[in-house]
Amino acid sequence: MTQGQIMKRLLKGLASRPWLMILALLSTLIQAGLVLYLPVLIGRAIDWIGTGQTQVLQDLLVQMLVLIALTIAFQWLNPWLYNQLVYGHMAGLRQKVMAQLQVSPVPALDGFGLGDLVSRLTNDLEQLTDGLMMLFTQLMSGLFTIGVTLYLMAGMDLVLFGLVVILTPVSLFIARFIAKQSYHRYRDQAQTRSDQAQRVEETIRQMTLLQELDAQEFLADEFQTLNQAYSQASLGATFYSSTVNPMTRFVNALIYAHLIGVGASRVVGGQFTVGELVTFLAYATQYTKPFNDISSVLSELQGAIACAERLYQILDLPSLVESATLDLAGDQVQGAVDFVDMAFSYDPAQPLIQDFNLHVPPGSMVAVVGPTGAGKSTMINLLMRYYEPSSGAIELDGQAIATYRRQSWRDQLGLVPQETWLFTGTVHDNIAFGRPDASRQEVVAAAKAAKAHHFIELLPQGYDTILSGQGGGLSQGQAQLLALARIFIKPPKVLLLDEATSSIDAYTELKVQEAFNQLMAGRTSFVIAHRLSTIRNADLILVMRDGNIIEQGNHDELMDQNGFYADLYNSQFVEEDAG
């Protein structure tokens, strides 16, 4: 998008509250008129000095005081109106961006880092808000002032007016040139700031791992590089924006000096009174002053436009299109899952899963093992319909799951991921997240089934204990038990476990595994496992490599084959014995 397109889009959004915008612009116009009428009164007062007409001077003084009071009132009113307009729009824009993130397909979000998205929703939005406030409070006021002063100066003296009109475009040209240069630097600043935020977020999340690997120095060097890039971009943007005012002020000072010289000669020639010259010079000052403000605004506006572009990149992401109309009746689901001639790849140039066929009888436990990148988690992503197969289909009880509405299908699934997500709220609310209407009795029953009730009772306020973001204060195992309780409160027909025990200690794993076994009883289950000892009782074990099933069978069958699975299992057994 070009700068013009971005600005047009911004103004269109602001125009969604037309009466507020009209009122704000009208108020600004009135304020400009009040400010510009004051020099007229001052000029008249100067011409009446020495005439002995004290009553006239007193009347002019009263008019000046009333005018100043009205000006002050409008100087308060205008920012309030623009605050309502801009901050209201920004709140709506923030809401739209968040809503778009929630409805965008997962593949569309793959190109954004978490820190990058956070930076766009916080820093970029804040800078855009500041830029729009300057646009209205300074730019619009400046444009109104320029228009009115031009009209008034033309009515007073065409010679001086012509001089002003000829010289002032120089100031505007300088401002425009500098603003154009600063836009690219503000865009670089926004991007480098986002990269920096991304790395900060990654570092904080993985602090313990960094300490374990003694990688602090490496990360410090890398962050220094990002920090220097951000500093350079900021310095470039600041340098160009800071040169605008001095340059335009210098040009405007030269214009003012010429006006004084020519105006004085016209007073001597009798074309002007001293008061009229003072009034004209005041208009000239009022006329040139907005150019300084406008030039600063234009420079800051480049940063705001760069931020708006980054926000619109999110808003312009595609939304999930739901073409299916069928709903699943949970009581009619048997749980047979079939992969039929399925193919999938994240990158069309790099095929991952091809001609994948698999029949899973109802109530079966299917374990999926294999090296990193084999396609294990991809199966979970496809079952959850975060991604769609390139060809073929996944079927439930003989019906392609693509024919069901996504949410209707997902209501039949229970996913326990490797990384548990808990939000700031009570333990009760976190367990009942999928069923906010769940009673305390139902929540307690789910916690007992997940083997979480005991440690919850030991918390300061039990089920009413407030958990900070990500379950602060809880161990990883305890957090995982809460995630499991979330599944128990809404029993699924198909259970998906994505290395759900890989990050917890052996003792907690036994409790979690016991809860898993209870939950999986009678349900079709897909278990991605790192520790092979946890899936020995699986009905079917799939060994995957490079997106293909290279071995399949139960534990005993695969051990008898003495192939890849047997080697993998034996290596883990040796490691566990050594530990």
C-alpha positions in Angstrom: 0.0 0.0 0.0 1.1 3.5 -0.8 1.2 6.3 1.9 -1.8 7.9 0.2 -3.8 4.6 0.4 -3.0 4.2 4.0 -4.0 7.7 4.9 -7.2 7.4 2.9 -8.0 4.2 4.9 -7.2 5.9 8.2 -9.5 8.9 7.5 -12.2 6.6 6.2 -12.1 4.8 9.6 -12.2 8.0 11.5 -15.2 9.2 9.4 -17.2 6.3 10.8 -18.3 8.8 13.5 -19.2 11.7 11.1 -21.0 14.0 13.5 -18.1 13.9 16.0 -15.6 14.7 13.2 -17.8 17.5 11.8 -18.2 19.0 15.3 -14.4 18.8 15.9 -13.6 20.4 12.5 -16.2 23.1 13.1 -14.8 23.9 16.5 -11.3 24.1 15.1 -12.4 26.5 12.4 -14.1 28.7 15.0 -11.0 28.7 17.1 -8.9 29.8 14.1 -11.3 32.6 13.4 -11.1 33.8 17.1 -7.3 33.7 17.1 -7.2 35.7 13.8 -9.7 38.4 14.9 -7.4 39.4 17.8 -4.8 41.1 15.5 -7.6 43.3 14.0 -8.5 44.6 17.5 -4.9 45.2 18.3 -4.3 47.1 15.1 -7.4 49.3 15.7 -6.2 50.0 19.2 -2.8 51.1 17.9 -4.4 53.5 15.5 -6.6 55.0 18.2 -3.7 55.6 20.6 -3.0 59.3 20.9 -6.4 60.3 19.6 -7.7 60.8 23.2 -10.7 58.4 22.5 -10.3 56.5 25.7 -13.9 55.0 25.5 -13.0 53.4 22.2 -9.9 52.0 23.6 -11.8 50.6 26.6 -14.4 49.0 24.3 -11.6 47.4 22.3 -10.0 46.1 25.5 -13.2 44.5 26.6 -13.6 42.9 23.2 -10.1 41.5 23.4 -10.8 40.0 26.9 -14.0 38.3 25.6 -12.1 37.1 22.6 -9.3 35.6 24.6 -11.8 33.9 27.0 -13.6 32.3 24.0 -10.3 31.3 22.5 -9.2 29.5 25.7 -12.6 27.7 25.9 -12.2 26.4 22.4 -8.5 25.5 23.0 -9.9 23.2 25.7 -12.8 21.9 23.7 -10.9 21.0 20.5 -8.4 18.5 22.1 -11.3 16.9 24.0 -13.3 16.3 20.8 -10.3 15.0 19.0 -9.5 12.7 21.9 -13.0 11.2 21.7 -12.6 10.8 17.9 -9.0 9.4 17.8 -9.0 7.2 20.9 -12.4 5.9 20.1 -11.2 4.9 16.6 -8.0 3.4 18.0 -10.0 1.3 20.5 -12.1 0.0 17.7 -9.0 -0.7 15.5 -7.3 -2.6 18.4 -10.5 -4.7 18.8 -10.6 -5.4 15.0 -6.9 -6.5 15.0 -7.5 -8.8 17.9 -10.6 -10.2 16.3 -8.8 -10.8 13.0 -6.0 -12.7 14.7 -8.7 -15.0 16.1 -10.3 -15.7 12.8 -7.2 -15.9 10.6 -6.1 -19.3 9.4 -3.0 -20.7 11.2 -1.0 -20.8 8.0 -1.6 -17.0 7.5 -0.1 -16.3 10.9 3.0 -18.5 10.4 4.9 -15.5 9.0 4.5 -13.5 12.2 6.5 -14.0 15.4 4.8 -13.6 18.8 6.9 -10.6 19.8 6.2 -9.0 16.4 2.5 -9.3 16.9 2.7 -7.9 20.4 4.8 -5.0 19.2 2.2 -4.2 16.5 -0.7 -4.3 19.0 1.1 -2.1 21.6 4.0 0.1 20.3 2.7 0.6 16.8 -0.9 1.4 17.9 0.5 3.9 20.5 2.6 5.6 17.9 -0.3 5.7 15.4 -2.5 7.3 18.1 0.0 10.0 18.8 0.4 10.7 15.1 -3.3 11.0 14.5 -3.7 13.4 17.5 -1.0 15.6 16.0 -2.7 15.4 12.6 -5.9 16.9 14.0 -4.7 19.1 16.8 -1.9 20.7 14.8 -2.3 19.9 11.1 -6.0 20.6 10.7 -5.8 23.7 12.9 -2.8 24.9 10.8 -4.6 24.3 7.5 -7.6 26.3 8.7 -5.3 29.1 9.9 -3.5 29.2 6.6 -6.7 29.4 4.6 -8.3 32.1 6.7 -5.1 34.3 6.9 -4.6 34.0 3.1 -8.1 35.4 2.6 -7.6 38.2 5.1 -4.2 39.2 3.8 -5.5 39.3 0.2 -8.2 41.7 1.3 -5.7 44.0 3.1 -2.8 44.4 0.5 -2.2 42.5 -2.7 1.5 43.5 -2.8 2.4 42.1 0.6 0.0 39.2 0.0 1.9 38.3 -3.2 5.2 38.4 -1.4 3.9 36.0 1.2 2.5 33.6 -1.4 5.6 33.5 -3.5 8.1 32.9 -0.6 6.2 30.5 1.7 6.1 27.5 -0.6 9.9 27.2 -0.1 9.2 26.3 3.5 6.6 23.7 2.5 8.9 22.2 -0.1 11.6 21.7 2.5 9.2 20.1 4.9 7.8 17.7 2.3 11.3 16.7 1.2 12.4 15.9 4.7 9.1 14.1 5.5 9.6 11.8 2.4 13.0 10.9 3.6 11.9 10.2 7.1 9.1 7.8 6.1 11.4 5.0 5.1 13.4 5.5 8.3 10.4 5.4 10.5 9.3 2.2 8.7 12.8 0.7 9.4 12.5 1.9 13.0 9.1 0.1 13.4 10.5 -3.1 12.0 13.7 -3.2 14.0 11.6 -2.4 17.2 9.5 -5.3 16.4 12.5 -7.6 15.9 13.9 -6.5 19.2 10.6 -7.1 21.0 10.5 -10.6 19.4 13.9 -11.4 20.7 13.1 -10.1 24.2 10.0 -12.2 24.4 11.9 -15.3 23.2 14.7 -14.7 25.7 12.3 -14.3 28.7 10.4 -17.4 27.8 13.5 -19.5 27.5 15.6 -18.0 30.3 16.1 -21.2 32.2 17.2 -23.0 29.0 19.7 -20.2 28.2 21.2 -20.5 31.6 21.4 -24.2 31.3 23.2 -23.9 27.9 25.3 -21.0 29.1 24.2 -19.1 26.1 23.8 -15.7 27.8 26.9 -14.2 26.1 25.7 -15.4 22.6 22.2 -13.9 23.2 23.7 -10.7 24.6 25.8 -10.3 21.4 22.8 -11.0 19.2 20.6 -8.6 21.2 23.3 -6.0 20.9 23.2 -6.3 17.1 19.4 -5.9 17.1 19.7 -3.0 19.6 22.3 -1.2 17.4 20.1 -1.7 14.3 17.1 -0.2 16.2 19.3 2.7 17.5 20.6 3.4 14.0 17.1 3.4 12.6 15.8 5.6 15.4 18.7 8.0 15.0 18.0 8.3 11.3 14.3 8.9 11.8 14.9 11.4 14.6 17.6 13.3 12.7 15.4 13.9 9.7 12.4 14.9 11.8 14.4 17.2 14.0 15.8 19.2 11.0 12.3 20.2 9.8 11.6 22.9 12.4 14.9 24.7 12.3 14.9 24.8 8.5 11.3 26.0 8.2 11.8 28.6 11.0 14.9 30.0 9.2 12.9 30.4 5.9 10.0 31.9 7.7 12.2 34.4 9.5 13.6 35.6 6.1 10.0 36.0 4.8 9.1 38.0 7.9 12.1 40.3 7.4 11.1 41.0 3.8 7.5 41.8 4.9 8.7 44.3 7.5 10.9 46.1 4.9 8.2 46.3 2.2 5.4 47.1 4.7 7.3 49.9 6.2 7.8 51.5 2.8 4.1 51.3 2.2 3.3 52.9 5.5 5.6 55.8 4.5 3.8 56.0 1.1 0.4 56.2 2.8 -1.0 52.9 1.6 -1.0 51.5 5.1 -1.6 52.7 8.6 0.7 51.6 11.4 -2.1 49.6 13.0 -2.9 47.9 9.7 0.8 47.0 9.2 0.8 45.5 12.7 -2.3 43.5 11.9 -0.9 42.2 8.6 2.4 41.2 10.2 0.4 39.4 12.9 -1.4 37.6 10.1 1.9 36.8 8.4 3.1 35.3 11.7 0.0 33.3 12.1 0.3 32.2 8.5 3.9 31.0 8.7 3.6 29.5 12.2 1.4 26.6 11.1 4.1 25.7 8.5 6.4 24.9 11.4 3.8 22.8 13.1 2.7 21.2 9.8 6.3 20.3 9.0 6.8 18.6 12.4 3.4 16.8 12.0 4.3 15.6 8.5 7.5 14.1 9.9 5.8 12.4 12.8 3.0 11.3 10.5 5.5 9.2 8.5 6.1 7.1 11.6 2.4 6.8 12.2 1.7 5.8 8.6 4.5 3.1 8.8 2.8 1.8 12.0 -0.6 1.8 10.4 0.7 -0.2 7.4 1.9 -2.9 9.8 -1.5 -3.0 11.5 -3.3 -3.2 8.2 -1.1 -6.1 7.3 -2.9 -8.0 10.1 -6.3 -6.7 9.2 -5.8 -7.7 5.6 -5.1 -11.3 6.5 -7.6 -13.8 5.1 -10.3 -15.0 7.4 -11.4 -18.6 7.8 -14.2 -19.4 5.4 -16.7 -21.9 6.7 -18.4 -23.6 3.8 -19.6 -26.7 5.7 -23.1 -26.7 7.1 -23.3 -30.0 8.9 -23.2 -30.3 12.7 -22.0 -33.3 14.6 -24.3 -34.9 17.2 -22.0 -36.1 19.9 -24.2 -38.9 21.0 -24.0 -40.4 17.5 -20.2 -40.4 17.2 -18.6 -43.8 17.3 -15.0 -42.6 17.0 -13.7 -44.4 13.9 -11.0 -42.3 12.2 -9.7 -42.9 8.7 -6.9 -41.2 6.7 -7.7 -41.7 3.1 -5.0 -41.1 0.4 -4.1 -38.0 2.4 -1.2 -35.6 1.3 0.0 -32.5 3.0 2.9 -30.1 3.0 3.6 -26.7 4.6 5.6 -25.7 1.5 4.4 -27.0 -1.8 8.1 -27.3 -2.9 8.8 -29.6 0.1 6.3 -32.5 0.3 5.9 -33.8 3.8 3.0 -36.4 4.0 2.1 -38.3 0.8 -0.5 -41.1 0.1 -1.2 -41.5 3.9 -3.7 -44.2 4.7 -4.8 -45.4 8.1 -7.8 -46.9 9.7 -8.3 -46.4 13.5 -11.2 -48.4 15.0 -13.4 -46.7 17.6 -11.9 -46.6 21.1 -8.4 -47.4 19.9 -5.3 -45.8 21.3 -2.9 -44.8 18.5 0.6 -43.7 19.4 2.8 -41.8 17.0 6.5 -41.8 17.4 9.5 -40.7 15.3 12.3 -38.2 15.1 11.8 -34.4 14.9 10.2 -33.3 11.7 8.7 -36.7 10.9 5.2 -35.3 10.8 3.9 -36.3 14.2 2.5 -32.9 15.3 1.3 -32.3 11.8 -1.2 -35.1 12.3 -2.6 -33.3 15.3 -2.7 -30.0 13.3 -4.7 -31.8 10.6 -7.0 -33.5 13.0 -7.7 -30.1 14.7 -8.2 -28.6 11.2 -5.7 -25.9 11.8 -4.5 -27.0 8.3 -6.3 -28.8 5.6 -4.9 -31.7 3.5 -3.6 -30.9 0.1 -5.5 -33.9 -1.2 -7.3 -36.9 0.2 -9.4 -36.7 3.3 -9.7 -37.4 7.0 -13.0 -39.2 7.9 -14.9 -39.7 11.1 -17.2 -42.8 11.0 -17.0 -42.8 7.2 -17.8 -39.1 6.8 -15.1 -36.6 5.8 -14.5 -34.2 8.7 -14.3 -31.3 6.1 -18.1 -31.6 5.7 -18.7 -30.6 9.3 -18.4 -27.1 10.6 -15.0 -26.6 12.2 -16.3 -25.7 15.7 -18.8 -28.6 15.6 -16.0 -31.0 14.8 -13.6 -29.5 17.4 -16.3 -29.8 20.1 -15.8 -33.6 19.7 -12.0 -33.3 20.3 -10.0 -32.9 23.4 -6.5 -31.5 22.9 -3.8 -31.6 25.6 -0.7 -29.8 24.1 2.9 -29.9 25.3 2.7 -26.3 26.5 -0.2 -25.6 28.8 -2.0 -22.2 28.5 -3.5 -20.8 31.7 -4.9 -17.2 32.0 -5.0 -14.8 34.8 -8.1 -15.8 36.8 -9.2 -18.3 39.4 -8.5 -22.0 39.3 -12.2 -22.6 38.9 -12.4 -20.3 35.8 -9.3 -21.9 34.2 -10.8 -25.4 34.5 -14.2 -24.3 33.3 -12.7 -22.3 30.4 -14.4 -24.5 27.8 -17.7 -24.5 29.8 -18.1 -21.2 31.6 -21.5 -22.3 32.9 -20.0 -25.3 34.7 -21.0 -25.5 38.4 -18.4 -25.8 41.2 -19.5 -29.4 41.7 -18.7 -30.2 38.0 -15.3 -28.4 38.3 -14.4 -30.3 41.4 -15.4 -33.6 39.8 -13.2 -32.8 36.8 -10.3 -31.9 39.0 -10.6 -35.1 40.9 -10.7 -37.1 37.7 -7.5 -35.3 36.5 -5.8 -36.0 39.9 -5.6 -32.2 40.5 -8.0 -31.9 43.4 -5.4 -32.6 46.1 -3.0 -29.8 45.2 -5.8 -27.3 44.5 -7.1 -27.8 48.0 -3.6 -26.8 49.3 -3.7 -23.5 47.5 -4.4 -20.4 49.6 -8.0 -20.0 48.4 -8.5 -23.4 46.9 -10.5 -23.2 43.7 -10.8 -19.4 44.2 -7.1 -18.9 44.1 -6.1 -16.3 41.5 -3.5 -17.6 39.0 -1.3 -15.0 37.3 -0.6 -15.4 33.6 0.7 -18.8 32.6 -0.2 -20.2 36.0 2.5 -18.4 37.9 3.3 -20.2 41.1 2.3 -23.6 39.8 4.7 -26.3 38.7 4.6 -27.4 35.1 3.1 -30.7 36.1 0.3 -29.0 38.2 -0.5 -26.7 35.2 -0.7 -29.8 33.0 -3.2 -31.4 35.4 -5.4 -28.3 35.3 -5.3 -28.5 31.5 -6.3 -32.1 31.8 -9.2 -31.2 34.1 -10.3 -28.8 31.4 -10.8 -31.9 29.1 -12.6 -33.9 31.8 -15.3 -31.2 32.3 -16.2 -31.5 28.6 -15.5 -35.2 27.8 -14.5 -35.5 24.1 -15.1 -38.3 21.7 -11.6 -38.2 20.3 -8.6 -37.4 22.5 -5.3 -35.8 21.2 -2.2 -35.8 23.4 0.7 -33.9 21.9 3.7 -34.9 24.0 1.7 -33.8 27.0 4.1 -35.4 29.5 7.5 -34.5 28.0 8.2 -31.5 30.2 7.1 -32.9 33.6 9.0 -34.9 36.2 8.7 -38.7 36.5 6.5 -38.7 39.7 4.0 -36.2 38.2 4.0 -38.1 34.9 2.7 -41.2 36.7 -0.2 -39.2 38.1 -0.9 -37.6 34.7 -0.6 -40.9 32.9 -3.1 -42.4 35.3 -5.5 -39.6 34.5 -4.8 -40.1 30.8 -5.6 -43.8 31.0 -8.9 -43.0 32.7 -9.8 -40.4 30.1 -8.8 -42.5 27.2 -10.9 -45.5 28.3 -13.5 -46.1 25.5 -12.3 -43.1 23.5 -10.3 -42.9 20.3 -7.0 -41.5 21.2 -4.0 -40.2 19.3 -0.9 -39.9 21.5 2.4 -38.3 20.3 5.0 -39.5 22.7 8.6 -38.9 23.3 9.0 -41.4 26.2 8.2 -44.7 24.6 7.6 -46.4 28.0 4.3 -44.4 28.2 2.8 -46.0 25.1 3.6 -49.7 25.5 0.0 -50.5 25.9 -1.2 -48.6 22.8 -3.4 -50.6 20.4 -1.3 -49.3 17.4 2.0 -47.6 17.3 2.9 -45.6 14.2 6.6 -45.0 13.5 6.9 -42.0 11.2 9.9 -40.5 9.3 9.8 -37.8 6.7 6.0 -37.8 6.7 5.6 -41.6 6.0 4.7 -44.5 8.2 7.8 -46.7 8.1 6.6 -49.2 10.8 3.3 -50.0 12.5 2.0 -52.5 15.0 1.7 -52.9 18.8 4.8 -52.7 21.1 5.6 -56.4 21.0 5.2 -56.7 17.2 7.5 -53.7 16.6 10.1 -55.1 19.1 10.0 -58.4 17.3 10.7 -56.6 14.0 13.9 -55.3 15.5 13.7 -52.2 13.3 13.7 -48.4 13.9 11.3 -48.6 16.8 13.2 -51.3 18.6 16.4 -49.3 18.2 14.7 -46.1 19.5 13.1 -47.9 22.5 16.3 -49.7 23.4 18.3 -46.5 23.3 15.8 -44.8 25.7 15.9 -47.9 28.0 19.6 -47.6 28.2 19.5 -43.9 28.9 16.9 -44.4 31.6 19.0 -47.1 33.2 22.1 -44.9 33.0 20.1 -42.1 34.6 
